Amino acid sequence: METLYFTWEEGPAVLKPVGDGDFGYFITPEGSDWTLATPNQVADFFVDGSRISKSEFQKMFGVIGDNLPDLPVVT
């Protein structure tokens, strides 16, 4: 499984596979760190957001772990 990249609610969003599930994260326009998405928000990534390539994501928002914070580690 690969990480999926989105533009959603005017900000970056990702869907990252972890173990047996997927975890969605987003940064609000006024926020500076990742927020864990609810299942409804993840569904909305696909409905109201736009799936984009990793390179498009990096051009629009920056590189995770460089210009953007690292994604949270789920244990």
Buried (B, 14 or more C-beta within 10 A) or exposed (E): EEBBBBBBBEBBBBBBEEEEEBBBBBBEEEEEEBBEBEEEBBEBBEEEBEBBEBEEBBEEBEEBEEEBBEBBEEE
